[in-house]
Amino acid sequence: MDRSDLRLLVPRRIRRVPADLAVVVALVFLTAVVVLAGRGFWTLARWGIGFCFLFFLPGYAVIAALFPESTGSDDDSSDGIIPRRIDGVERFVLSIAASLAVVPLIGYLVSYSPWGLDVVPGLVSIGGFTVGCAIVAAVRRRSVPKSERFSVPFGTVYETVSTGRTWTRPLNLVLVVSLLVASAGIVYTTTTPRPDERFTELYIGTKNGTNETVTDAYPRNFTAGESQSLRVGIGNHEYERTNYTVVVLLQRVNGNEGARGGGSRVIAQRQLDRFHVSVAGGKTDVENRTISPTMTGERLRLQFLLYRGAPPASPAPKNAYRRTHLWINVTG
């Protein structure tokens, strides 16, 4: 089957859309399907198509919108200094460079949106930007005379591969491979954090008059059987969604924690609260909890223990992932 036979299989209306821009739009939607399909079988495909989605497609659409003309001669310029047209290798290199400039800016803007920087907002924002630029590029190409429009010579590439002809510009191939390796290095270093960079933040606070969380006005005096509100903040910096369990203990201790000669010994303990929460990577969840002490005394330790997943049978500070505490007085 030759090229003319292949063209007959494609409807005329679709053939009017530039082939390279149609491929760009198709890859955007394919990326959304593969990324949202989950892990498992799709993991390798997610990395491959995600790399193209982030580091090539947005820049290619931008360059296509800026330069709708085909390759011109070296002296074809608008002012005698800057060429108006670029060749295929320059277009490829500029596409990667433009993606590296555009994608971080889009991510920065999305991070300040109500949805935050997550998978779905990222797909919608970057994919929408890419499709929008592809539409602008298609419109601009139609305004250029047909003989001067840029088009990807898919047929020439196919003939080159099928006939076994080698590249005529090996230096261009080296440049392209170098850019791909450099981009892969950027992806790896920015998406693969070191183990010592993973942590979870745990803090206790209360709300002020404007319903904001503050950490400098804890309640110190309680009455047994009466409730007071506290806010438990969990900041997830584990680079993935994590399930947490928080156990709240009220402890009577013998000695002062941190005193000279050794810490403190728990002589009585009661569990006041236990709750579970799932926090997305890079997000902070603040839980409003009600504390109702059932043990009276002075200088009781209100202990908050954080666990990743389910806690052990006997929660204690020594087996908690994170912990913090308050010293309170409870009267009868």
Secondary structure, 3 states (H helix, E strand, C coil): CCHHHHHHCCCHHHHCCCHHHHHHHHHHHHHHHHHHCCCHHHHHHHHHHHHHHHHCHHHHHHHHHHCCECCCCCCCECCCCCECCCCHHHHHHHHHHHHHHHHHHHHHHHHCCCCCCCHHHHHHHHHHHHHHHHHHHHHHHHCCCHHHECCCCHHHHHHHHHHCCCCCCHHHHHHHHHHHHHHHHHHHHHHCCCHHHCEEEEEEEEECCCCCEECCCCCCEEECCCCEEEEEEEEEECCCCEEEEEEEEEEEEECCCCCCCCCCEEEEEEEEEEEEEEECCCCEEEEEEEECCCCCEEEEEEEEEEEECCCCCCCCHHHCCEEEEEEEEEEC
